[in-house]
Amino acid sequence: MKKHALILALALAAVAPCAQAETHWARSWNASPVAAAPDRRPPTLKDVTVRQVVRVSAGGDQLRLRLSNEYGPAAARIGRVRIVQLADDGKPVPGTARDLTFDGSAGAVLAPEAPLLSDPVDLALPALSRLSISLYLPDEVADPTIHLLGLSSGWIAPGDQTAAAELTDPVLVTQRVLISGIDVQRAEPGRVIVTLGDSITDGANGTRDADRRWPDLLAARLQAVGLTSVAVANAGISGNRILKPKPGLGVAALARFDRDVLAVPGATDVIVLEGVNDFGMAWRDHDPQPPTPADLIAGYRQIIARAHAGGLKVRLATILPYKDANYWSEQGEATRQALNAWIRTSGEADGVIDFDAVMRDPAEPLKLAAAYDSGDHLHPNDAGFRAMADAIDLTPYR
């Protein structure tokens, strides 16, 4: 009897499926989608190839692309998608070109108001490497979902040139068009830091094609100190606010938090730097109901509660000085001071990053330090972004 039981057990083991090794997806590059305002649309997208370059943060053994038609009222057809890793000189790395598929097919249809993930593709992608993504759009995409401040050169060229090493007759475009994320797969779990913010996080006034936004530089710091399993997903949107949306500037942070933070694959942490547009724009635009410090603190508390419910750690960043910016006001400054005091002392978040202390002019603390000012007294320059990245304590991510 025991012999028969043993034979049966061995037979069942032989036909049982092999256990799959556990793998983990992590968002390694991100561009939060927005609707294209009428005066900020890319050139006509019909029978064209759109080529865009991204730099990932953490590396992986496989990757998948997230496309977005989330602000498109009609379906958008994708004819072909080809990726290739780029060397430091911008040339393709031999042997790294891949055609992406969608449910096994070369083409795909982006459903109205929805994202779409590609099938995983094998490509051992090193950390901080650049990836060229070429999309062929055979039919017109009249209302493309974009990320306005790409801060990276892209090109639109006629016809299907996805496999071309050099595009013929390209037109420069600096927006992100239809792409919103690169996820990498790896054998071991790690961390994903989502940076939720406005134009300062989005990199406004930084050098194009240089990857010098403070989240980019944070990603490089993490790799340099050996925290290779930590990825950074930049969820900054220029002009974004915590409480109210504004056409062309994305839905407010509270409205996009689930999509841009909680739904990010592998997300474990979030750094929040938002608020200056809430009170800056309100006073400039004569909003009859400008947000009070209590209003914005309630917004921060919602972010903290929702992040904690999702198992994420939250670090709040103090709001940078902005005196002499085109929407500075005494009332707005009073709000900034009240918010920064609450961020520093409330203890409600899991940590604080005091960007205000790092970036202010010691002689005139209501202003950005001249060495960090891009010229508009609101946005840091490359050196300022470096100072911000260097100010972040990496201990919580070890």
DRENDO-360255 format. One record per residue (C-alpha): residue number from 1; x, y, z. Coordinates in nm, 2 decimals. Example, Ala and Ser with C-alpha at 12.3 -4.5 7.8 and 13.67 -1.06 7.14 Angstrom:
REM DRENDO-360255
 resi      X      Y      Z
    1   1.23  -0.45   0.78
    2   1.37  -0.11   0.71
END
This chain:
REM DRENDO-360255
 resi      X      Y      Z
    1   0.00   0.00   0.00
    2   0.28   0.23   0.09
    3   0.46   0.15  -0.23
    4   0.15   0.24  -0.43
    5   0.11   0.57  -0.25
    6   0.48   0.65  -0.32
    7   0.44   0.57  -0.69
    8   0.13   0.79  -0.70
    9   0.30   1.08  -0.53
   10   0.60   1.06  -0.77
   11   0.36   1.05  -1.07
   12   0.17   1.36  -0.94
   13   0.50   1.54  -0.89
   14   0.61   1.46  -1.24
   15   0.30   1.62  -1.40
   16   0.27   1.92  -1.16
   17   0.38   2.25  -1.31
   18   0.72   2.37  -1.21
   19   0.71   2.64  -0.95
   20   0.78   2.97  -1.10
   21   1.05   3.18  -0.93
   22   0.89   3.49  -0.77
   23   0.97   3.81  -0.95
   24   0.90   4.17  -0.87
   25   0.79   4.46  -1.10
   26   0.92   4.81  -1.02
   27   0.85   5.15  -1.19
   28   1.19   5.26  -1.30
   29   1.09   5.56  -1.51
   30   0.77   5.77  -1.50
   31   0.60   6.06  -1.67
   32   0.25   6.14  -1.52
   33   0.00   6.19  -1.80
   34  -0.20   6.50  -1.87
   35  -0.44   6.62  -2.14
   36  -0.29   6.82  -2.42
   37  -0.42   7.18  -2.40
   38  -0.52   7.33  -2.74
   39  -0.22   7.55  -2.76
   40   0.03   7.28  -2.64
   41  -0.04   6.99  -2.87
   42   0.24   6.81  -3.05
   43   0.25   6.82  -3.44
   44  -0.01   6.61  -3.62
   45   0.01   6.24  -3.53
   46  -0.09   6.04  -3.84
   47   0.13   5.79  -4.02
   48   0.43   5.90  -3.82
   49   0.70   5.76  -3.59
   50   0.74   5.92  -3.25
   51   1.09   5.85  -3.10
   52   1.15   5.94  -2.74
   53   1.44   5.88  -2.51
   54   1.41   5.80  -2.14
   55   1.66   5.73  -1.86
   56   1.56   5.45  -1.62
   57   1.66   5.46  -1.25
   58   1.70   5.10  -1.14
   59   1.79   4.82  -1.38
   60   1.62   4.48  -1.43
   61   1.62   4.16  -1.64
   62   1.29   4.23  -1.82
   63   1.09   4.55  -1.89
   64   0.75   4.65  -2.00
   65   0.62   4.98  -2.14
   66   0.32   5.17  -2.01
   67   0.13   5.36  -2.27
   68  -0.14   5.61  -2.19
   69  -0.45   5.72  -2.37
   70  -0.61   5.83  -2.04
   71  -0.71   6.17  -2.17
   72  -0.81   6.05  -2.52
   73  -1.18   6.03  -2.59
   74  -1.13   5.79  -2.88
   75  -0.92   5.48  -2.93
   76  -0.57   5.52  -3.06
   77  -0.40   5.25  -3.28
   78  -0.03   5.16  -3.23
   79   0.12   5.00  -3.54
   80   0.46   4.90  -3.39
   81   0.68   4.97  -3.09
   82   1.06   4.92  -3.10
   83   1.30   4.99  -2.82
   84   1.68   4.99  -2.80
   85   1.93   5.07  -2.53
   86   2.15   5.37  -2.60
   87   2.52   5.40  -2.52
   88   2.67   5.71  -2.36
   89   2.73   5.86  -2.71
   90   2.36   5.82  -2.80
   91   2.42   5.53  -3.04
   92   2.22   5.20  -3.02
   93   2.39   4.93  -2.81
   94   2.43   4.63  -3.05
   95   2.20   4.34  -2.97
   96   1.95   4.54  -2.75
   97   1.68   4.62  -3.01
   98   1.35   4.47  -2.93
   99   1.00   4.48  -3.08
  100   0.74   4.51  -2.81
  101   0.42   4.31  -2.83
  102   0.08   4.35  -2.68
  103  -0.10   4.02  -2.60
  104   0.14   3.86  -2.84
  105   0.06   4.11  -3.13
  106   0.29   4.37  -3.28
  107   0.02   4.63  -3.28
  108  -0.23   4.74  -3.03
  109  -0.53   4.96  -2.97
  110  -0.53   5.20  -2.68
  111  -0.88   5.20  -2.54
  112  -1.04   5.55  -2.48
  113  -0.93   5.70  -2.15
  114  -0.72   5.40  -2.05
  115  -0.36   5.29  -2.02
  116  -0.20   4.98  -2.17
  117   0.09   4.77  -2.07
  118   0.31   4.59  -2.32
  119   0.41   4.23  -2.28
  120   0.73   4.18  -2.08
  121   1.04   4.16  -2.30
  122   1.38   4.01  -2.20
  123   1.64   4.29  -2.19
  124   1.91   4.31  -1.92
  125   1.89   4.69  -1.87
  126   2.15   4.84  -1.65
  127   2.06   5.11  -1.39
  128   2.07   5.47  -1.52
  129   2.07   5.36  -1.88
  130   1.89   5.53  -2.16
  131   1.63   5.37  -2.37
  132   1.50   5.49  -2.71
  133   1.13   5.42  -2.77
  134   0.99   5.44  -3.12
  135   0.61   5.43  -3.17
  136   0.45   5.40  -3.52
  137   0.11   5.56  -3.53
  138  -0.07   5.46  -3.85
  139  -0.39   5.65  -3.79
  140  -0.45   6.00  -3.66
  141  -0.44   6.05  -3.28
  142  -0.63   6.37  -3.25
  143  -0.63   6.41  -2.87
  144  -0.30   6.26  -2.75
  145  -0.23   6.21  -2.38
  146   0.10   6.37  -2.31
  147   0.34   6.48  -2.04
  148   0.40   6.85  -2.12
  149   0.75   6.90  -1.97
  150   0.95   6.62  -2.12
  151   1.28   6.80  -2.07
  152   1.42   6.56  -2.33
  153   1.45   6.57  -2.71
  154   1.21   6.36  -2.90
  155   1.13   6.35  -3.27
  156   0.83   6.29  -3.50
  157   0.91   6.16  -3.85
  158   0.69   6.05  -4.14
  159   0.59   5.69  -4.19
  160   0.71   5.38  -4.01
  161   1.07   5.45  -3.92
  162   1.07   5.25  -3.59
  163   1.37   5.03  -3.71
  164   1.57   5.32  -3.85
  165   1.90   5.40  -3.68
  166   1.86   5.76  -3.80
  167   1.52   5.92  -3.86
  168   1.45   6.09  -4.20
  169   1.30   6.44  -4.19
  170   1.24   6.45  -3.81
  171   1.06   6.73  -3.63
  172   1.18   6.81  -3.27
  173   0.93   6.76  -2.99
  174   1.00   6.80  -2.62
  175   0.67   6.66  -2.48
  176   0.62   6.30  -2.38
  177   0.37   6.15  -2.62
  178   0.16   5.85  -2.52
  179   0.43   5.70  -2.30
  180   0.40   5.72  -1.92
  181   0.62   5.44  -1.76
  182   0.89   5.18  -1.78
  183   0.87   4.90  -1.54
  184   1.16   4.66  -1.48
  185   1.14   4.31  -1.34
  186   1.39   4.17  -1.10
  187   1.43   3.86  -0.88
  188   1.46   4.05  -0.55
  189   1.21   4.30  -0.41
  190   1.34   4.66  -0.37
  191   1.20   5.00  -0.30
  192   1.03   5.25  -0.54
  193   1.03   5.61  -0.43
  194   0.76   5.81  -0.60
  195   0.83   6.19  -0.60
  196   0.49   6.37  -0.61
  197   0.52   6.73  -0.70
  198   0.49   7.03  -0.93
  199   0.73   7.19  -1.18
  200   1.02   7.19  -0.93
  201   1.00   6.81  -0.92
  202   0.92   6.80  -1.30
  203   1.25   6.98  -1.36
  204   1.13   7.32  -1.51
  205   1.43   7.54  -1.62
  206   1.67   7.25  -1.59
  207   1.90   7.16  -1.87
  208   1.73   6.95  -2.14
  209   1.87   6.60  -2.22
  210   2.09   6.61  -1.91
  211   1.88   6.42  -1.65
  212   1.94   6.68  -1.38
  213   1.60   6.71  -1.21
  214   1.64   6.64  -0.84
  215   1.47   6.30  -0.87
  216   1.72   6.21  -1.15
  217   2.01   6.31  -0.92
  218   1.85   6.12  -0.63
  219   1.84   5.81  -0.84
  220   2.21   5.85  -0.93
  221   2.30   5.90  -0.56
  222   2.12   5.58  -0.46
  223   2.31   5.38  -0.72
  224   2.64   5.54  -0.63
  225   2.61   5.43  -0.26
  226   2.51   5.08  -0.35
  227   2.13   5.11  -0.31
  228   2.09   4.95  -0.64
  229   1.75   4.80  -0.57
  230   1.59   5.14  -0.51
  231   1.41   5.30  -0.81
  232   1.28   5.65  -0.84
  233   0.95   5.73  -1.02
  234   0.91   6.10  -1.10
  235   0.54   6.20  -1.06
  236   0.59   6.57  -1.10
  237   0.36   6.78  -1.32
  238   0.43   7.14  -1.39
  239   0.18   7.38  -1.25
  240   0.02   7.10  -1.04
  241  -0.17   7.18  -0.72
  242  -0.27   6.98  -0.42
  243  -0.64   7.09  -0.40
  244  -0.76   7.23  -0.74
  245  -0.70   7.12  -1.10
  246  -0.62   7.37  -1.37
  247  -0.66   7.30  -1.75
  248  -0.33   7.18  -1.90
  249  -0.17   7.13  -1.56
  250  -0.31   6.80  -1.46
  251  -0.56   6.70  -1.21
  252  -0.48   6.80  -0.85
  253  -0.26   6.58  -0.64
  254  -0.54   6.46  -0.43
  255  -0.73   6.35  -0.74
  256  -0.43   6.17  -0.91
  257  -0.28   6.02  -0.59
  258  -0.42   5.67  -0.65
  259  -0.30   5.66  -1.01
  260   0.03   5.83  -0.98
  261   0.14   5.69  -0.64
  262  -0.06   5.40  -0.50
  263  -0.09   5.22  -0.84
  264   0.28   5.25  -0.93
  265   0.43   4.90  -0.94
  266   0.65   4.83  -0.64
  267   0.58   5.17  -0.47
  268   0.71   5.17  -0.12
  269   0.78   5.54  -0.05
  270   0.66   5.88  -0.15
  271   0.83   6.22  -0.12
  272   0.58   6.51  -0.14
  273   0.68   6.86  -0.26
  274   0.36   7.05  -0.35
  275   0.17   7.36  -0.24
  276   0.34   7.67  -0.38
  277   0.10   7.67  -0.68
  278  -0.20   7.64  -0.46
  279  -0.14   7.97  -0.28
  280   0.08   8.14  -0.55
  281  -0.18   8.10  -0.83
  282  -0.47   8.18  -0.60
  283  -0.33   8.52  -0.50
  284  -0.21   8.60  -0.85
  285  -0.55   8.50  -1.01
  286  -0.76   8.68  -0.74
  287  -0.92   8.35  -0.64
  288  -1.22   8.46  -0.42
  289  -1.15   8.16  -0.20
  290  -0.77   8.12  -0.17
  291  -0.66   7.81   0.02
  292  -0.58   7.86   0.39
  293  -0.30   7.68   0.57
  294  -0.57   7.46   0.73
  295  -0.70   7.37   0.38
  296  -0.36   7.26   0.26
  297  -0.27   7.08   0.59
  298  -0.60   6.88   0.55
  299  -0.47   6.79   0.20
  300  -0.14   6.68   0.33
  301  -0.32   6.47   0.59
  302  -0.52   6.30   0.32
  303  -0.20   6.21   0.14
  304  -0.05   6.07   0.45
  305  -0.35   5.87   0.54
  306  -0.40   5.73   0.19
  307  -0.03   5.64   0.16
  308  -0.02   5.47   0.50
  309  -0.34   5.27   0.41
  310  -0.15   5.15   0.10
  311   0.16   5.06   0.31
  312   0.38   5.34   0.18
  313   0.61   5.56   0.39
  314   0.57   5.94   0.34
  315   0.83   6.21   0.37
  316   0.70   6.57   0.34
  317   0.93   6.84   0.19
  318   0.92   7.20   0.30
  319   0.82   7.45   0.03
  320   1.11   7.65  -0.13
  321   1.14   8.03  -0.10
  322   0.98   8.21  -0.39
  323   1.00   8.59  -0.32
  324   1.02   8.80  -0.64
  325   0.85   8.51  -0.84
  326   0.57   8.64  -1.06
  327   0.30   8.52  -0.82
  328   0.46   8.60  -0.48
  329   0.25   8.78  -0.23
  330   0.27   8.86   0.14
  331  -0.04   8.65   0.20
  332   0.10   8.36   0.01
  333   0.43   8.39   0.20
  334   0.24   8.38   0.53
  335   0.08   8.06   0.41
  336   0.41   7.91   0.31
  337   0.56   7.98   0.65
  338   0.26   7.83   0.83
  339   0.28   7.51   0.61
  340   0.66   7.47   0.66
  341   0.62   7.51   1.03
  342   0.36   7.24   1.04
  343   0.56   7.01   0.81
  344   0.87   7.05   1.04
  345   0.69   7.00   1.37
  346   0.37   6.79   1.33
  347   0.53   6.45   1.32
  348   0.24   6.31   1.12
  349   0.45   6.20   0.82
  350   0.73   5.94   0.84
  351   1.00   6.21   0.78
  352   1.08   6.56   0.67
  353   1.31   6.69   0.40
  354   1.38   7.06   0.47
  355   1.44   7.19   0.12
  356   1.35   7.54   0.24
  357   1.65   7.55   0.48
  358   1.89   7.42   0.20
  359   1.77   7.65  -0.08
  360   1.71   7.99   0.09
  361   1.95   8.28   0.07
  362   2.10   8.31   0.42
  363   2.10   8.69   0.39
  364   1.74   8.71   0.25
  365   1.57   8.38   0.36
  366   1.25   8.46   0.17
  367   1.44   8.42  -0.15
  368   1.61   8.14  -0.33
  369   1.99   8.16  -0.30
  370   2.13   8.32  -0.61
  371   2.36   8.03  -0.68
  372   2.05   7.80  -0.70
  373   1.81   8.04  -0.88
  374   1.73   7.96  -1.25
  375   1.64   8.33  -1.29
  376   1.27   8.33  -1.22
  377   1.31   8.32  -0.84
  378   1.09   8.01  -0.82
  379   1.26   7.72  -1.00
  380   1.61   7.60  -0.91
  381   1.88   7.57  -1.17
  382   2.09   7.25  -1.22
  383   2.30   7.34  -0.91
  384   1.99   7.39  -0.71
  385   1.85   7.05  -0.81
  386   2.19   6.90  -0.71
  387   2.16   7.07  -0.37
  388   1.81   6.93  -0.32
  389   1.91   6.57  -0.41
  390   2.22   6.59  -0.19
  391   2.00   6.71   0.10
  392   1.79   6.39   0.11
  393   1.89   6.15   0.39
  394   1.92   5.80   0.23
  395   1.90   5.61   0.56
  396   1.53   5.54   0.53
  397   1.59   5.37   0.19
  398   1.86   5.13   0.31
END
